Amino acid sequence: MSEFLQQLLNGLSLGAIYALIALGYTMVYGVLRFINFAHSDVFMVGAFIGYYLGKLVPEGTLWGGLLVLSGAMIGCALLGMFIERVVYRPLRHGPTLNVLITAIGVSLLLEYTGQIVFGAAPRTFPQIFPTANYHVGSLTISSNQVFVIGVAILLMIALQLIVFKTKIGTAMRAVSLNPKAAQLVGVNNNVVISFTFGLGSALAAAGGILYAMNYPSIDPLMGVMPGLKAFVAAILGGIGNIPGAALGGLLLGTVETFIGGSQFSTYKDAIAFAILIVILLFKPAGLLGKFTIEKV
């Protein structure tokens, strides 16, 4: 039983990170109806911003860790808004395929620019929060896991409040439902879309910091696999659905951790994607997604 609880805790910790990244995918898709493949590399940039900021603050302090986390989120929010303004906005009314190809190009640009700027060699992420291990019976809980789960929950709650309790959140939902009608009633679509990119990128940065805390070796290609799995999590929960993205991330992280601790650990990635295929066979719109009728 203790081993089960330990694996569950590890899985929820990993799943919370996937959920934060998946929220960025699903928010952009909900507003613009396209997948921002550069999102996983914004996650990488967030980790590197945290790496350099972590060198400037006292190591292992709560306020220093919060400062690093906030700085990375602000930096990546600005990066996401810049990418949207310079790269995606001119293509907004063009064919969707053009935007998707451009997103892949931006992803590769960030990866290879990262190798030039940061260097290709892995770096050890500094310990930005206080560390301790707590023992509850035979269960071992690390402070990093507590921070990861706690910060992820707080950010998800904050996102829900922004989307459903604020004026900009109402505008985001209006643009998601009908961009032209939203513009007719006075919504500035450009501002809303830019804000959506910034918010999603900030969540990706938080995911990058939390991921680097638990897996403290970072490199310019570190976002490829977590980003792919977060994309799978977003589809699993229902792309465009915020609670669905969170649920998909937690579920995928938990399943992956349990498989990783079994005799089938070599196939954990393949099994995780196979589970996605099986679920989509029975629920093509995802666990919390809804079918939409598209006029042709």
C-alpha positions as CSV (number, residue, x, y, z in Angstrom):
1,M,0.0,0.0,0.0
2,S,2.8,2.4,0.9
3,E,4.5,1.8,-2.5
4,F,1.2,2.5,-4.2
5,L,0.8,5.8,-2.4
6,Q,4.5,6.7,-3.1
7,Q,4.0,6.1,-6.8
8,L,0.7,8.0,-6.7
9,L,2.4,11.0,-5.2
10,N,5.2,10.9,-7.7
11,G,2.6,10.6,-10.5
12,L,0.6,13.6,-9.3
13,S,3.8,15.7,-9.1
14,L,4.7,14.8,-12.7
15,G,1.1,15.2,-13.9
16,A,0.8,18.6,-12.4
17,I,3.7,19.8,-14.6
18,Y,2.1,18.2,-17.7
19,A,-1.1,19.9,-16.8
20,L,0.5,23.4,-16.6
21,I,2.0,22.9,-20.1
22,A,-1.2,21.4,-21.5
23,L,-3.2,24.4,-20.3
24,G,-1.2,26.6,-22.6
25,Y,-1.9,24.4,-25.6
26,T,-5.6,24.2,-24.9
27,M,-6.0,28.0,-24.3
28,V,-4.4,28.9,-27.6
29,Y,-6.4,26.3,-29.4
30,G,-9.6,27.4,-27.7
31,V,-9.2,31.0,-28.9
32,L,-7.4,30.5,-32.3
33,R,-8.2,26.9,-33.2
34,F,-4.5,26.0,-33.9
35,I,-1.8,24.2,-32.0
36,N,1.2,26.3,-30.9
37,F,4.0,23.8,-31.4
38,A,6.5,26.4,-30.1
39,H,4.9,26.2,-26.7
40,S,7.1,23.3,-25.5
41,D,10.2,25.5,-26.2
42,V,8.8,28.4,-24.2
43,F,8.8,25.8,-21.4
44,M,12.5,25.3,-22.0
45,V,13.2,29.1,-22.1
46,G,11.4,29.4,-18.7
47,A,13.7,26.8,-17.2
48,F,16.8,28.7,-18.4
49,I,15.4,32.0,-17.2
50,G,15.0,30.3,-13.8
51,Y,18.5,28.9,-14.1
52,Y,20.1,32.4,-14.5
53,L,17.8,34.1,-12.0
54,G,18.6,31.3,-9.5
55,K,22.3,32.4,-9.6
56,L,21.3,35.9,-8.5
57,V,19.2,35.1,-5.4
58,P,20.1,33.3,-2.2
59,E,19.9,29.5,-2.8
60,G,17.2,27.5,-1.0
61,T,15.0,30.4,0.3
62,L,11.3,30.7,-0.1
63,W,11.3,34.3,-1.3
64,G,14.2,33.7,-3.6
65,G,12.3,30.8,-5.2
66,L,9.1,32.8,-5.6
67,L,11.1,35.6,-7.2
68,V,12.7,33.2,-9.7
69,L,9.3,31.6,-10.5
70,S,7.7,35.1,-11.0
71,G,10.6,36.3,-13.1
72,A,10.5,33.3,-15.4
73,M,6.7,33.6,-15.8
74,I,6.9,37.3,-16.7
75,G,9.8,36.7,-19.1
76,C,8.0,33.9,-20.9
77,A,4.8,35.8,-21.0
78,L,6.6,38.6,-22.8
79,L,8.2,36.1,-25.1
80,G,4.8,34.5,-25.9
81,M,3.2,37.8,-26.7
82,F,6.2,38.8,-28.9
83,I,5.9,35.5,-30.9
84,E,2.2,36.1,-31.3
85,R,2.6,39.6,-32.5
86,V,5.6,39.1,-34.9
87,V,5.0,35.6,-36.2
88,Y,1.4,34.5,-35.8
89,R,-0.7,37.7,-36.2
90,P,0.3,38.3,-39.8
91,L,-0.8,34.7,-40.6
92,R,-4.0,34.8,-38.6
93,H,-6.4,35.0,-41.6
94,G,-4.3,32.7,-43.8
95,P,-4.6,28.9,-44.2
96,T,-4.3,27.0,-41.0
97,L,-1.6,24.8,-42.5
98,N,0.7,27.9,-42.9
99,V,0.3,28.7,-39.3
100,L,1.1,25.1,-38.2
101,I,4.2,25.0,-40.4
102,T,5.3,28.4,-39.0
103,A,4.8,27.1,-35.4
104,I,7.1,24.2,-36.1
105,G,9.6,26.7,-37.5
106,V,9.4,28.8,-34.4
107,S,9.9,25.7,-32.3
108,L,13.1,24.8,-34.2
109,L,14.3,28.4,-34.1
110,L,14.0,28.5,-30.3
111,E,15.7,25.1,-29.9
112,Y,18.7,25.9,-32.0
113,T,19.0,29.5,-30.8
114,G,19.0,28.0,-27.3
115,Q,21.9,25.8,-28.2
116,I,23.8,28.8,-29.4
117,V,22.9,31.1,-26.5
118,F,22.8,28.6,-23.6
119,G,25.1,26.0,-25.0
120,A,24.2,22.4,-25.9
121,A,25.6,20.8,-22.7
122,P,23.2,20.0,-19.9
123,R,23.3,22.3,-16.9
124,T,22.4,21.6,-13.3
125,F,19.4,23.6,-12.1
126,P,20.1,25.5,-8.8
127,Q,18.1,24.6,-5.7
128,I,15.8,27.6,-5.5
129,F,13.4,26.5,-2.8
130,P,14.2,25.0,0.7
131,T,14.6,21.2,0.5
132,A,13.5,18.7,3.1
133,N,12.1,15.2,3.2
134,Y,9.0,14.3,5.3
135,H,8.2,10.8,6.4
136,V,4.6,9.7,7.0
137,G,4.9,6.1,8.0
138,S,6.8,4.5,5.1
139,L,5.8,7.3,2.7
140,T,8.6,9.8,1.8
141,I,7.4,13.2,0.7
142,S,10.0,15.7,-0.6
143,S,9.5,19.5,-0.3
144,N,9.9,19.8,-4.0
145,Q,6.9,17.6,-4.6
146,V,4.9,19.7,-2.2
147,F,5.9,22.9,-4.0
148,V,5.2,21.4,-7.4
149,I,1.7,20.2,-6.5
150,G,0.9,23.3,-4.4
151,V,2.0,25.8,-7.0
152,A,0.3,23.9,-9.8
153,I,-3.0,23.9,-7.9
154,L,-2.8,27.6,-7.1
155,L,-2.0,28.5,-10.7
156,M,-4.9,26.4,-12.0
157,I,-7.3,28.0,-9.6
158,A,-5.9,31.4,-10.6
159,L,-6.5,30.6,-14.2
160,Q,-10.1,29.5,-13.6
161,L,-10.7,32.8,-11.7
162,I,-9.2,34.8,-14.6
163,V,-11.2,33.0,-17.2
164,F,-14.6,33.0,-15.4
165,K,-14.5,36.0,-13.0
166,T,-12.7,38.8,-14.9
167,K,-13.5,41.1,-17.8
168,I,-10.6,39.8,-19.9
169,G,-11.7,36.2,-19.2
170,T,-15.2,37.0,-20.5
171,A,-13.6,38.5,-23.6
172,M,-11.5,35.4,-24.1
173,R,-14.5,33.2,-23.9
174,A,-16.4,35.5,-26.3
175,V,-13.5,35.4,-28.9
176,S,-13.4,31.6,-28.5
177,L,-17.0,31.2,-29.3
178,N,-17.3,33.8,-32.1
179,P,-14.4,36.2,-32.9
180,K,-16.4,38.3,-35.3
181,A,-19.4,38.7,-33.0
182,A,-17.0,39.6,-30.1
183,Q,-15.4,42.3,-32.2
184,L,-18.8,43.7,-33.1
185,V,-19.6,44.2,-29.4
186,G,-16.4,46.1,-28.8
187,V,-13.9,43.3,-27.9
188,N,-10.3,44.0,-29.1
189,N,-9.4,40.6,-30.5
190,N,-5.7,41.5,-30.8
191,V,-5.4,42.3,-27.1
192,V,-7.4,39.2,-26.1
193,I,-5.3,36.9,-28.3
194,S,-2.0,38.5,-27.1
195,F,-3.1,38.1,-23.5
196,T,-4.0,34.5,-24.1
197,F,-0.5,33.8,-25.5
198,G,1.1,35.6,-22.6
199,L,-0.9,33.7,-20.0
200,G,-0.3,30.3,-21.6
201,S,3.4,31.0,-21.9
202,A,3.6,32.1,-18.2
203,L,2.1,28.7,-17.2
204,A,4.6,27.0,-19.4
205,A,7.4,28.9,-17.7
206,A,6.0,27.8,-14.3
207,G,6.0,24.2,-15.6
208,G,9.6,24.6,-16.7
209,I,10.7,25.7,-13.3
210,L,8.8,23.0,-11.5
211,Y,10.1,20.3,-13.9
212,A,13.7,21.5,-13.4
213,M,13.3,21.3,-9.7
214,N,12.4,17.6,-9.8
215,Y,14.6,16.7,-12.8
216,P,17.5,19.2,-12.3
217,S,19.4,18.7,-15.6
218,I,18.3,21.2,-18.2
219,D,19.3,21.6,-21.9
220,P,17.9,23.4,-25.0
221,L,16.0,20.3,-26.1
222,M,14.5,19.5,-22.7
223,G,11.0,20.7,-23.8
224,V,10.5,18.2,-26.7
225,M,9.3,15.2,-24.8
226,P,7.4,17.0,-21.9
227,G,5.8,19.2,-24.6
228,L,4.7,16.2,-26.6
229,K,3.2,14.5,-23.6
230,A,1.5,17.7,-22.5
231,F,0.0,18.0,-26.0
232,V,-1.2,14.4,-25.6
233,A,-2.7,15.3,-22.2
234,A,-4.6,18.2,-23.7
235,I,-6.1,16.0,-26.4
236,L,-6.8,13.3,-23.8
237,G,-8.8,15.7,-21.6
238,G,-10.4,17.4,-24.5
239,I,-8.5,20.0,-26.5
240,G,-9.9,23.5,-25.8
241,N,-11.3,22.5,-22.4
242,I,-9.3,23.9,-19.5
243,P,-10.4,21.4,-16.8
244,G,-9.9,18.7,-19.4
245,A,-6.3,19.7,-19.9
246,A,-5.6,19.6,-16.2
247,L,-7.3,16.2,-15.8
248,G,-5.4,14.9,-18.8
249,G,-2.1,16.0,-17.4
250,L,-2.7,14.5,-14.0
251,L,-3.9,11.2,-15.5
252,L,-1.0,10.9,-18.0
253,G,1.6,11.7,-15.3
254,T,0.1,9.2,-12.9
255,V,-0.1,6.4,-15.5
256,E,3.4,7.1,-16.7
257,T,4.8,6.9,-13.2
258,F,3.0,3.7,-12.3
259,I,4.2,2.1,-15.6
260,G,7.7,3.4,-15.0
261,G,7.8,1.6,-11.6
262,S,6.7,-1.7,-13.2
263,Q,8.4,-4.4,-15.3
264,F,7.2,-2.6,-18.4
265,S,9.1,0.6,-17.6
266,T,11.0,0.4,-21.0
267,Y,7.7,0.9,-22.7
268,K,6.2,3.6,-20.5
269,D,6.0,6.2,-23.3
270,A,4.5,3.8,-25.8
271,I,1.9,2.6,-23.3
272,A,1.0,6.1,-22.4
273,F,0.3,6.9,-26.1
274,A,-1.5,3.6,-26.5
275,I,-3.9,4.6,-23.6
276,L,-4.6,7.9,-25.5
277,I,-5.5,5.9,-28.6
278,V,-7.8,3.6,-26.7
279,I,-9.6,6.4,-24.9
280,L,-10.1,8.4,-28.1
281,L,-11.6,5.3,-29.8
282,F,-14.4,5.5,-27.3
283,K,-14.4,9.3,-26.6
284,P,-13.1,11.0,-29.8
285,A,-13.5,14.4,-28.2
286,G,-11.5,13.5,-25.1
287,L,-12.6,12.9,-21.6
288,L,-14.2,16.3,-21.0
289,G,-14.5,17.5,-24.6
290,K,-17.7,18.1,-26.4
291,F,-18.6,17.4,-30.0
292,T,-19.1,20.5,-32.1
293,I,-21.1,20.7,-35.3
294,E,-19.0,22.5,-38.0
295,K,-20.8,24.1,-40.9
296,V,-19.3,23.5,-44.3
